[in-house]
């Protein structure tokens, strides 16, 4: 899993049938200190994250299993909304 912040929404009126009903978010991956890493990605969301939320995102083939009743053509999905981050400083 990776940390990120939701920076936008994606609307697609035409898409693969299995994706109907899913919300799509633009997520910027970040280090725990908030510094951005890589380019933003699009992630499916079923838990209700919104712009500005810190989220946990799983990527790759594991993302398909976030919706167990469907075999979806997705490779990133929001799996949690982060309440706080506590990293020990060294």
Long-range contacts (C-beta under 8 A, 24 or more apart in sequence): 1-56, 1-57, 1-58, 1-79, 1-80, 2-29, 2-56, 2-57, 2-58, 2-59, 3-29, 3-30, 3-31, 3-32, 3-54, 3-55, 3-56, 3-57, 3-82, 3-85, 4-28, 4-29, 4-30, 4-41, 4-43, 4-54, 4-55, 4-57, 5-30, 5-34, 5-52, 5-53, 5-54, 5-55, 6-49, 6-50, 6-51, 6-52, 6-53, 6-55, 6-78, 7-40, 7-51, 8-40, 8-51, 9-51, 10-42, 16-72, 16-73, 18-70, 18-71, 18-72, 18-73, 19-44, 19-72, 19-73, 19-74, 22-46, 22-67, 22-72, 22-74, 25-49, 25-55, 25-78, 27-55, 27-57, 27-76, 27-78, 29-57, 30-54, 32-85, 32-87, 33-87, 41-76, 42-76, 43-76, 43-77, 43-78, 44-72, 44-74, 44-76, 44-77, 44-78, 45-77, 45-78, 46-77, 46-78, 47-78, 47-79, 47-80, 47-81, 48-81, 49-78, 49-81, 53-81, 53-82, 54-81, 54-82, 54-85, 55-80, 55-81, 55-82, 56-80, 56-81, 56-82
